[in-house]
Amino acid sequence: MFINSSDYVKFIANLETYELNKELNELNKRIELVKSVISIKQTEDVKIVSEQSLTSEAIITENDLKYGLLRFSSNSNIAEALIKGSKLTLEYKGLTFECSVPQLENYPNQKGRINGLKKVYSQFNDFAENKTVLADFNQSLNKITIIEVK
């Protein structure tokens, strides 16, 4: 049962001290229940974010190899989630590399680009022009895992 504040004030104004204390105890119990539900929901929200990962594909071009780029389509899940100007970890075959997402201030609509893959491309022969890279992006860890190069 919900009543507006002014009706509630009128209701409790007519209560005796004993009844007011009883009402206060009931309200405190409800507050504790609400706090518990909030705590559970916040834990669930954190769990959802931490488990959230996105998968997308990128096709390697000659320029990608030359400049050490990995570029996802601007409307892909990963491109939408990358934070411009951030650093991220890239994992491939158990090895990790630090890469970055450029700020691209002169191109605000351009997204989905990762810099710093020259060391990855030079270390593995798997990466070649017209190959497709299937990757998973874990947002909470800010980590891209290359699942497959085909």
C-alpha positions in Angstrom: 0.0 0.0 0.0 1.4 3.4 -1.0 0.2 6.7 0.3 1.4 10.2 -0.4 3.6 12.0 2.0 1.0 14.4 3.4 -1.5 11.6 4.1 1.3 9.6 5.8 2.1 12.6 8.0 -1.5 12.9 9.0 -1.6 9.2 9.7 1.4 9.1 11.9 0.5 12.4 13.7 -2.5 10.5 15.2 -0.4 7.6 16.5 0.7 7.2 20.1 4.4 7.0 21.0 4.4 3.2 21.2 2.7 2.9 17.8 5.2 5.4 16.3 8.1 3.3 17.6 6.4 0.2 16.1 6.0 2.1 12.7 9.7 3.2 12.9 10.8 -0.4 13.4 8.7 -1.5 10.4 10.2 1.3 8.3 13.8 0.3 9.3 13.1 -3.3 8.3 11.8 -2.2 4.9 14.9 0.1 4.5 17.2 -2.9 5.2 15.3 -5.0 2.7 15.6 -2.2 0.1 19.4 -1.9 0.8 19.8 -5.7 0.4 18.0 -5.7 -2.9 20.1 -2.7 -4.1 23.2 -4.6 -3.1 22.1 -7.7 -5.0 21.3 -5.7 -8.1 24.6 -3.9 -8.1 26.4 -7.2 -7.8 24.4 -8.5 -10.7 25.2 -5.4 -12.8 28.9 -5.7 -12.1 28.7 -9.4 -13.0 26.9 -8.7 -16.3 29.5 -6.0 -17.2 32.4 -8.2 -16.3 31.1 -11.1 -18.3 30.2 -9.0 -21.2 32.3 -9.7 -24.2 31.9 -8.8 -27.8 32.9 -10.6 -30.9 33.7 -9.1 -34.3 35.7 -9.7 -37.4 38.3 -7.5 -39.2 39.9 -8.0 -42.6 43.6 -7.3 -42.8 44.7 -4.9 -45.6 48.1 -4.1 -47.0 48.1 -0.8 -45.0 47.1 -2.6 -41.8 50.2 -4.8 -42.1 52.4 -1.9 -43.1 51.3 0.4 -40.2 50.5 -2.2 -37.6 46.7 -1.6 -37.5 43.7 -3.8 -36.8 40.5 -2.1 -38.0 37.0 -3.3 -37.2 34.1 -2.1 -39.2 32.8 1.1 -37.6 29.4 -0.5 -36.9 30.8 -3.7 -35.3 30.3 -4.5 -31.7 34.0 -4.0 -30.9 34.2 -0.7 -32.7 31.2 0.6 -30.8 32.8 -0.4 -27.5 36.4 0.8 -27.9 37.3 3.9 -25.9 39.2 6.4 -28.0 42.6 7.3 -26.5 42.8 4.2 -24.4 45.3 1.5 -24.0 44.3 -2.1 -24.2 45.8 -5.6 -24.0 45.7 -7.8 -27.1 46.2 -11.6 -26.6 47.1 -14.0 -29.3 48.3 -17.6 -28.9 48.9 -17.0 -25.2 51.1 -14.0 -25.6 49.9 -10.5 -24.6 50.8 -7.2 -26.3 50.0 -3.6 -25.3 48.1 -1.7 -28.0 46.2 1.5 -28.2 43.0 3.0 -29.6 43.9 6.4 -31.2 42.1 9.5 -30.2 41.5 10.5 -33.9 40.4 14.0 -32.9 40.3 15.1 -36.6 38.1 12.2 -37.4 35.4 12.0 -34.7 33.3 9.5 -36.6 36.1 7.1 -37.3 36.2 4.2 -34.8 37.2 0.6 -34.5 40.9 1.1 -35.1 43.7 -0.4 -32.9 47.3 0.7 -33.2 50.5 -1.1 -32.2 50.2 -4.5 -33.9 53.5 -4.4 -35.9 55.1 -6.5 -33.2 52.2 -9.0 -33.5 52.3 -9.1 -37.2 56.0 -9.6 -37.4 56.0 -12.4 -34.8 53.3 -14.5 -36.4 53.1 -15.5 -40.1 49.3 -16.1 -39.7 48.6 -12.4 -40.5 48.5 -11.6 -44.2 46.6 -9.4 -46.6 42.9 -10.4 -47.0 42.9 -12.7 -43.9 40.0 -12.4 -41.5 40.7 -11.9 -37.8 38.0 -13.1 -35.5 38.4 -11.3 -32.1 36.7 -11.1 -28.8 36.7 -7.9 -26.7 36.2 -8.2 -23.0 35.1 -4.7 -22.0 35.7 -5.0 -18.2 39.3 -6.1 -18.8 39.8 -3.9 -21.8 41.3 -6.9 -23.6 41.1 -8.1 -27.1 41.7 -11.8 -27.7 42.3 -12.9 -31.2 40.4 -16.2 -31.5 41.2 -17.1 -35.1 42.9 -15.8 -38.2 41.5 -17.4 -41.4 
